[in-house]
Amino acid sequence: MSIPTILSDSFWRTALFDEAPVAILVCRDDGLVHACNLALAVLVGYTTTEVEGGSFFSFFHAAEQPAIRRGIASLGAGASFEI
């Protein structure tokens, strides 16, 4: 099941995303946050509404952002990276 399908179907969104016990954030490759669940919002100290539409990169110190951006860019090539 794809992420867009999960997010658009109210049953699956609640069961697999909103109520998940782990933090989940869905963002575009440019860092725009499309969706997050309550566990992520609690972790970062904001509401889901405050996180969604913001920048993924805002959670990192300015000095770390270039490395994070390079890591995310490498995901399209099938690579992985750790934060």
C-alpha positions in Angstrom: 0.0 0.0 0.0 1.4 3.4 -1.0 1.9 6.4 1.4 -0.6 8.5 -0.6 -3.2 5.7 -0.4 -2.7 5.4 3.4 -2.9 9.1 3.9 -6.1 9.5 1.8 -8.0 6.6 3.3 -9.4 7.6 6.7 -9.3 4.0 8.1 -5.8 3.3 7.1 -4.6 6.8 8.0 -5.9 6.3 11.6 -4.8 2.7 11.9 -1.3 2.9 10.4 -0.3 6.5 10.6 -2.0 8.7 13.1 -2.0 6.2 16.0 1.4 4.6 15.3 3.5 4.4 18.4 6.6 5.7 16.5 7.3 9.1 15.0 6.5 9.3 11.3 7.1 12.2 9.0 6.4 12.3 5.3 8.2 15.0 3.3 9.1 15.9 -0.2 12.6 15.8 -1.4 12.8 19.6 -1.1 12.1 19.1 2.7 8.5 20.4 2.7 6.6 18.3 5.3 3.5 16.8 3.8 2.3 15.0 6.9 3.3 13.8 10.4 1.7 11.8 13.1 1.1 12.7 16.8 4.1 10.8 18.0 6.4 13.0 15.8 4.7 16.1 17.0 5.1 15.2 20.6 8.7 14.3 20.0 9.5 17.8 18.5 7.2 19.7 20.8 4.8 21.1 18.2 1.3 20.2 17.0 0.9 18.3 13.8 -0.6 21.4 12.2 2.5 23.4 13.2 4.8 20.8 11.7 2.9 20.1 8.4 3.7 22.6 5.7 7.0 23.5 7.4 10.5 22.5 6.5 12.0 19.2 7.6 15.4 21.0 7.7 14.2 23.4 10.4 14.6 20.5 13.0 18.4 20.6 12.5 21.1 23.1 13.4 22.1 25.3 10.4 25.6 23.8 10.4 24.1 20.3 9.9 21.6 21.2 7.2 24.0 20.9 4.2 24.9 17.3 5.1 21.2 16.5 5.7 20.3 17.9 2.3 23.0 15.8 0.6 21.8 12.7 2.4 18.2 13.2 1.3 19.4 13.9 -2.3 21.3 10.6 -2.2 18.1 8.6 -1.4 16.8 9.0 -4.9 19.9 7.1 -6.1 19.0 4.2 -3.7 21.5 5.2 -1.0 20.8 5.4 2.7 22.1 7.7 5.3 21.9 8.2 9.1 21.0 11.4 10.9 
